[in-house]
Amino acid sequence: MLRSLYSGVSGMKNFQTELDTIGNNIANVNTYGYKKGRVTFKDAISQTLVSATPGTSAQQVGLGSQIGSIDTVDTSGSPESTGRPLDFAITGDGYFRVRDGNDTYYTRAGNFYFDNNRRLVNSEGFAVLGTNGPITLGANVKSFSVATDGTISDQDGKTIGIISIATFQNPAGLTKAGGNLYTTANSNAGQVTVSQPGQNGAGTIKSGYLEMSNVDLSEELTNMIVAERGFQANTRIITTSDEILQELVNLKR
């Protein structure tokens, strides 16, 4: 069989994966705290037809392409003003920490709430962790304020808790767990450092804001066109190879 057939098939499969990633990015263009994905390609193994000799380079034919990586692009999204005191945006590096049972997750989506136990939680009901564990309002707290260093104070200026921020050596290595959450399970994020906002390289907190997705819609649509044309070009390779094989079969009639 012609090598170009298999090269075309590999190219189609890879561009399909890229289109899947682009589609997911576009679907999450308005998802708070979402970090877009990116697909990179690399060439597959090459077949050596003639080995190299002194003064002559080797003759090799590539056998298609393969997925090099599917990266998470860990750049900050733009903050959007909401005016809601329990909406938090991180200015700089780091992630909020939330806990479900014994499992700790990380998120950039700071739309938080108080549950029926007056405990600060995210939209999934997971407890938001402060520097000393979950943050809970006392029964006598009527109002509160949040400083840029993550300190939550009541109407009398008494500290209720301090929101903690987790930073990583390689935040792009975190594993997406769905629901705007990330986990360090089976990831390459490296060592986690838990700090108060503004310390040890962690970003600060902006109350009344939410971080938008870092998806650039114009960029994604342009990438979609490029991927679509790449997919079409690879289908053309298969069609042309099929026509050549048909001519070979028809040599003997």
Secondary structure, DSSP 4 states (H G I P E B T S, - for coil): --HHHHHHHHHHHHHHHHHHHHHHHHHTTT-TT---EEEEEEE--EEEEE--BTTB--EEEE--EEEEEEEE---PPPEEE---TTBEEEESS-EEEEEETTEEEEES--B-EE-TTSBEE-TT-PEEEETTEE-B--TT---EEE-TTSEEEETTS-EEEEB-EEEES-GGGPEEEETTEEE-TT-----EEEE-TTSTT--EEEETEEEPP---HHHHHHHHHHHHHHHHHHHHHHHHHHHHHHHHHTT--
